[in-house]
Amino acid sequence: MLTMSLVALDATVLATAVPTIVGELGDFNLFPWLFSGYLLAQAVTTPLYAKLSDLFGRKPVILVGIGLFMAGSILCTVAWSMPTLIVARAVQGLGAGAVQPMSVTIVGDIYSLAERVRVQGYFASVWAMASVVGPTLGGVFSELGIWRALFALNVPLCLLAAWMMVRRFHENAERAARPVDYRGAVLLIAALTSLVLGILGGGQAWAWASPASFAAFGAGVLLLVAFAVSARRTPEPILPGFVLTRRLLVTTTVVGLAVGAILIGLTSYVPTYLEGSLGVSPVQAGLALTTLTIGWPLASGLAGRIYLRVGFKKTAIIGAALVLTGAGSLLSVAHRPNIIAIAALCFVIGCGLGLLALPSLIAAQSSVDWEERGVVTGTHMFARSLGSAVGVAVFGAIANTFFGDGDVHSLGASVIQSGTAAVFVGVVVVAVLAAVAVAAMPPTPPARNPHGPTTAPR
């Protein structure tokens, strides 16, 4: 729980501090990279960490992740410009790529399906507390002009988490003599970096139809092809072929992509939208966004009880319907900003995400045995992180076509509303994609033996 709190706090604390950070460091058009740099580093390293955990155990991998996360937090504290802060955030992302999926994998390893209902309730409480403390803390520290302390707070938390992991968590992992697909990891990192760079730079650093844009996208596609060829020739690929052929794993992976994109789109732009269009303070904007991150863990706590009764798919359908309804309503009020309405709709979307994300993850975990669970969990978390990384790049490119080089303090309310409305359109499109993926999931009946080993259709 403590290791999960590192990622939870970091995910909720920064959004409300962005206007203040930009005001001090400048380069407003680069601020999406505070999220995409972090999320890209997290996404591309998650499959590698998952594979290493199957080879060497979960404990050493999560300890390495905690160390990297702490190092990145220290670098964020002393950052002197936006580019250096982006690099430091990427280092944090390297750590988060191990911390979050290993926490979830450990839960899948040591608890039965019924026990996970209780444990997920504990995890939900972590996210609930972070959702309240994070945005509020970010807003307060921003108004006090001490936003750097937001990152400094991670250091003692990292030290405490590492100490407790060493003292309290024990595992008997067999050191398997299997190769690690480092070549595939390098190719995947290079491909995703090139593609996200092309998306974020298009329309800003260069024109969409420019040679630089074609080069970035072309290189990304070629590297992805090289990665696919390499994976076919590798006995232990970083992304095993079965995760792309089993229907349940494919559909839940698409859900993970959509969840990551929706979450980052809203957490990145709702505070800026409220501050720029209504002139509210960072604290008020943070409290409005808090409803989303409260709704998610509250619904996650209930999701376990629901899927034990009706199955994973029906629970996810309910969640997808709530997300689509909330996102469509959010778009409809984008040009008529009202902080209460925005907060209420964010809560609806958060509840939908809680009922959508958790059942899809547990369904994927429950469809495999222990020796495949690390890779499956890592692939699902990779998809969610990748969705967030690409999502913030796409949403950033969309918003920057309206915002240009201005910032929340210099742009007019109408420009902020138009740019954010365009982002909300993207969120609706992604929500539709999630609903289609859920509809394509194989039927998952209620668990017959929730206290024992679990299986789900593949």
N, C-alpha and C positions, 0 to 999 in steps of 0.2 A: 504493500500500500504506500509506503514511504517513497519507494522508487517511482511508482506511478505518479505521485504528487509532484515530482520534479517536472515531468512533462506536462501535467495538468496545469500547474501554475504558469509555466512558460507559455502555454497555449492561450491563456486567458489574460495575462497581465500586459501584453505589449500593445494590443490594439488601441487602447485609450491613450497610450503614451506617444503614439506616432506623431500627432501634430506638434507636440512639444519637442520631440527629438528632431523633427524636420526643421522646426524653427531655430534650433541651435546649430545643427550640422549642415542644413541646406540640402540641395539636391532632392527636391520633392518627387521628381519624376523617377528617382531610383528607389523610393521607399518600398515598392512591391518586392524588391529583392531581399528586404529584411525577412520576408516570409518565404519567398521562393528559394532563396539560397539555403536557408535552414531546411526547408522541406525537401529540396532536391537532394541534399546531402543525406538526409534521413532516409529518403525513399531508396536511393541506389545502394545504400549499404545494408539495408534490412535483409535482403535475400542472402547476402554473404554471412552476416551474423547468424542467420537462421541455420545455414549449412554448418558453420563452425560450432554452433551449439549442439547439433546432432553428433558431431565428431568429438568434441572436447567437454561437453556439458554446458548447462545453462549458466552456472555460477561464474566461471571466469569471463564469459562473454559479457554478462551484465556488469561486472566490476570494471571491465575496460570501458564500457559505455558510460558509467558514472564518472570515471576519470576524465574522459574526453568532454563530457558535458560540463564538468567543473572548470576545465581549462578554457573552454569557450566562454563561459560566464565571466571569468576573470578578464579575458581579452575584451569582452563587451563593456566591462566596467571602465576600461582605460581607453576606449576607442576615441579617436580625435577627429574623425571624418566619417561621412556616410559609407564610402567604400571600405574603410577598415572595420566599421561596425558590421557590414554585410559579411565580410570574411570571418569575423568572430562568430557571427550567427551560424555560418556554415560549419564551423568547428563544433558548436553546440549540436547541430543537426547530426554530425557524425556520432555523437554520443547518444542522442535520442533514438537513432537507428537501432541501437542495441537495447536500450532501457525499456522502451514501450513493448516491443514484441516479445522480449524475454519475460517480462512480467506476465503477459497474457498466456504465453506458452507454459510457464510454470504452473499457473492455475489449471490449465488443461491437463497437465501431467499428474497432479496430485489430488484433484477433486473429481468426484463423480458428477454426472449431469445434474442431479438433484442438489448436491452440495454447492455447485457453482451458482445456483440461485442465491444462496446466502452470501457467497463470496462476492458475486457481482453486486450485491447490495452494498457491501463494504466499499467496493471500488466506486460505486455510484456516489457514495457519501464523500469520497475523496474529490471527485469531480464537482459535486455540489458545493463543497466548501471552497474549492478553487474558483468556481464560477462566481461566487460572491466576493471572495477576498481578492482575486486577481484583477478584474476590471476596476474595482473600487480602489485598490492599492495603486494601480497604474494611474488612475485619475488624480488621486491625492498627491502622489509623488511628482506627477507632472506639474500640478499647480504649485507645488513647493519648489520646483526647479531642481529636483534631485533624482531624475529618472535613472541615473546610473546605479543608484542603490537597488533598483529592481533586479539587476543582474547580480549585484554583490550578495543579495540574500540567498542566492542559489548555493554559494560556497559551503556554509555550515550545513545546509540540507544535504548536499552531496556527501560530505564527510560523515554525517550521521547515517545516511542510507548505506554507505559502503561498510561502515562498522557493523551495523545490524545484519547486513547480508553475510559478512564473514562469520559473525558469531551465531546467527540463528538458522541459516539455511544450509543444509547438508544434503549432498546427493552422491550417489555411487555411479558415476558415469563411466562407461567403458570407452577407452580410447581406441576408436576404430581406425584401422590403417587404410583409409580411403583418401583419394586425392581431393584437393579443394580447387574449384574452378576459378582460379584467379584471372586467367585470360578472359573468361566470360564476364567476370566482374568489371574488369577494365573496359571492355568493349561496351558493356551496358552503361557504365558511368559516362563514358565519352559520348555515346549516342544520345542519352537523355539530356546531358548538358548542352549539346549542340542544338537539340530541338527546342528546349526551353529558352535558350538564348535567342533563337530565331523568332520565337513567339513574342518574347518581351521586347526585343529591339525593333521589331517590325512596326512601322508607322511612327517611330520616335527616333532612334539612333540612325535608322535608314528606312527607305521606302519599302513597302511590301514587295514590289516588283523589281527591287534593286539586285545587283549581283551579290551583295553581302547576304541578303535574305535567302536567295537561291542557294548560296554556298552553305549557309547554316542548316537549312532544311535538307539539302542534298546530302551533306555529310552525315546528318543524323540518320537518314534513311539507310544510307550505305553501311553505317556502323551497326544499325539494327539487323540488317541482312547478315553482316559478318558475325554478329552475335548468334543469330539463329543457326548459321552453318557450324559455328564452333560448338554450340550446344548439342547438335546432332552427332558430332564426332567425339564428344567427351563422355566418358563412362559415368561421371558424377556431375552433371551440369548444375549450375547455380540455380536454374529454374528447370526442374525436371519436366519431362514431356507430359506426365499424367495430369499436371495442374492445368494444362491447356486442352485436355481431351475429355475429362469427366464433366458432365453437364452441371452438376451441382457446384463444382469448384469454379467453373467458368462464370456461371451466373452470379455467384457470391463475390467473385473478384470484380465483376463489373459494378456490383452494388458498392463494393469498397471504393472503387474509383469515384463513383458519383457522390458518396458520402463525404469523401475528402474534399472534393471540389466545392460542394454546397457549403460545407462548414467554413472553409477558408474564405469563400466569396463573401459570406455574411459578416464574419468576424473582422475582415479587413476593411469593409466599406460602410457598414452600418454606423460605427462611431463617426467617421469622417462625414457621412451624409447628415447625421443629426447635428454635428457641430457646425457644419458649413451652411445648412439650409435653415436651421432654427436658431443658431447662435447659442446653443446650450453649452454648459461647461463639460470638460472631459469626464468629470465624476458622473454627471447626469447621463451622458452618452454611455458610459460604462455600465451604469445601472440598467439602462434599457437593453443593452446587449447581454447583460447577466441573465435575463429571462430565457434566452436560448440555451445557455450553458447550465441553467437550472433544470429546464425541461428535459434535456437529454438524460442526465443521471436519474431523475425521478422516473422517467419512462423505462430506463434500463432496469431499474430495480423491480418494476412490475413485469417487464418482458419475460423474465424467467418463469414466473408463475403462469403467464399466458401460454408460452410455447410448450410447457409441460402438459397443458390441457388440449390445445388445438393444433400443435405442431409449429415448426419453424416458418413454413411458407405463409400460412394464414396470418401469423403475427407480423411478418414482414410486409404483407399486403396492407394491413392496417397502418403500419408506419409509413409506407410509400404514399398512401392516400392522404395522410395528414401533412406530409412534406409538400406534396403537390398543391394541396389546398392552401396551405400557408404561403408558399412561394408565389402562387398566382394572386393571392390577396395582397401580398406585399408589393407586387408590381402595380396593382391597381391604385394604390395610394401613394406611389412614389412622388407624384407631382403635387400631392396634398399632404405634406409632412405633418405628422402628429405623433409626439413621442409616446403617448399611451398606446395608440394603435400599433405603432412599430414594435413596442415591447410585447404586446399581446400576441402579435403574429410571430415574432421570434420565439415566443414560448411554444406556440403550436408547432412550429417547424422543429424546435428542439425535441419535443415529445415524439414527433414522427421519426426523427433521426435515432432516438433511443430505441424505438420499437423496430427500426429497420437495421441498424448496424449490429446490435448484439446478436439477434437470432441468426443473421447470415454468417457471422463469425463462428458461433457455436455449432451451427449446422456443418460448416466446413471442417472444424476440428473433430466433430463426432463421426465423420465419414471415414476417418483413417485411423490406423493403429499408431502406437507411440513412435515407432521409427520414422514415420512420415509426418508426425504432427508438427515438428519444428519447422519443416519446409512449408507445410500448408499454412500454418499460422503466419510465418514470415512473409509468404506470398500475399496473403490477405492484407497484412499490415503494409506491405510494400505497395499494394494497389491503392490503399487509402492515402498513403503518403505521396505517391505519384499523382493521384488525383488532386491533392492539395497543391503540389508543386506546379503542375501544369495549369490547374485552375487559377491560381493566383497570377500566373504569367498571362493567361488568356484574359482574365478579368482586368488585370493591370493594363494590358494592351488596349482593351475596349475603353476603359476609363480614361487613359491618357490621350485618346483621340479627342476627348472633350476638355480634359484638364490642362494638357500641354505642360509647360514649365511652371504653371502657377501652383499655389498651395491653398490650403483650406481658408487661410486668412485673407487672401487676395482675390480669389475667385468669387463671383457672385452666386447667390443662392440658386438661381435658375440653372447655372452651369453645373453646380454640384448635383442638383436634382436630375438633370438630363443624363449626366455621366453615370450616376448611381442607378437610374432606371434602366440604362443599357446593361449594367451588370446584373440587375435583377432579371432581365430577360434571359441572360445566360444561365442564371440559377434555375429558372423555370424549365429551360431546355434540358438541363442535367437531371432535374427531378423527373421529367418524363422518361429519360433514359433509365433511371433507377426503377421506375414502375414497370417498364417493359422487361427489365432483367428479372425482377421479382416474379412477374407473371410466367416467365420461362423456367423458373426453378422447378425441379421435380417435386411431386407431392411429398411432404414430410409429415407422417402421422404422429400423434402424441407418443411420447416415450413409454414403452411397456415396462421397462425396468430402470427407472431413473436413478436408482442407487447403485447400479452396476455399470459394466462397460456399455458404451453407447455406440450406435451405428446409425447412419442416415443414408438415404439413397445417394448414389454417386452420379 
